[in-house]
Amino acid sequence: MSVGIIPYKIDSIGTVAGWVWHYLHDHGPVTLSKLAREIYAPRDLVMQALGWLARENKVKFHEGKRSKLVSLADEASPPVV
């Protein structure tokens, strides 16, 4: 079975990655659950956007007391889409 890549979905991941970056820049470290609730996009898309940012070394993950936290890796510029 062949699966094609749908360009608009890739663009959506990049767009949401920008939203995530700006949210983290404005609010600082947050749990993955809170981030998924606060970003107005499907949870799967938010997680894909986090993967994009992680691949670009723009975010880092931390162990919190009860859940994982995500924050910006440094004061890098927002992702280029």
C-alpha angles and dihedrals in degrees: 000000000000120000119199125213112242108216097208091059091054089049089051091054090053092048093050090046087060091050091049092049092051092046092052091045091053099038107027125218116001138169118266089242094054092046091053090050096046099048111078097229136087113288092241090055092050090051091048089050090052088052090052091051092045090052088054091047091241096126137039131202126225134190109244126194093269106002145014121280128206127204139163113281090226139324091295121153119269118274118279111237 
